């Protein structure tokens, strides 16, 4: 039996611009950054923890403000959900 990682099925807002693959990558990178920040001591690496929290927030809300000026939208790259 293989473990399959699955994000909770959240209703994406109309302004969502972060796709599922992008969200998974953001969560994994944020987790690694948080591990690194806490490993060295939170006072020394608070800025890394802040970056990780921003990544987690953008993954949760499926919206990245940095994508707006460049017009990137990874949520549109996904096929429609199976009924």
N, C-alpha and C positions, 0 to 999 in steps of 0.2 A: 504494500500500500504506500503510495507516494504522497507526500505532503504537498498540497497545492495552495499557494498563497492567494488569497482573494480579498480585495478591498471590500468594505461594506458597500452595499448598493445604495448610494445616495442619489437623490434626485438632483441632477445637475441644473444649476440656474440657467436662465436664458443667455447670460453673458459669459458662460463657461468657455474658456479658451485653453484648458489643460486636459489632454486626453488621458485615458487609463494607463497606458504605458508610461507616459510622462509622470503621472502621479506615483506610480510604483517606484520609478527611478528616484523621484524626489524624497520619498519616504526612506528608501534604503540609504541614500546619501546623507540625509538628515540624521538617521540613526548612527551612522559611522562618525559623523561630525560630533554628535553628542557624546559618543563613547570617547572620542579623542579629547573633547573639552573636559569631561569629568575625570579622565585618566590623569591629566596634568594639573588638575585643581581648577575649580570653577573661577576663582579670582584671576588666575593667570590667563585663562582662555575664555572669558565671558563673551567676547565678540564672535567666537566660533559657535558658541551655543546660541547666540542671537541669530546668526545666519541659518542654523539648523531649524530654529523655531519659525523663521520666515518661510523656509522650504516646506515645513510641515503644514503651516497655515495655507500656503498656496495649493498644496496637495489636497487638503481637506475641503477647501472652498472651490476647487477646480478653476481657479482664476489666478492669473499671473499678471500684475500690472505692468511688468517689463515687456510683455508680449504686445501690449496695446499699441505703442508707438511704431513698432516694426510690422504690425499686422499679422503676427504669427498666431496660428490657431491649430493646436494639435488635436483638439476635440473633434474637428471636422474630418480628420484623417481616418477615423474609425468607421467600420461598417455599422449599419444599424443593428440594434439588439434583436436577438432571435425571439420570436413570439412563442 
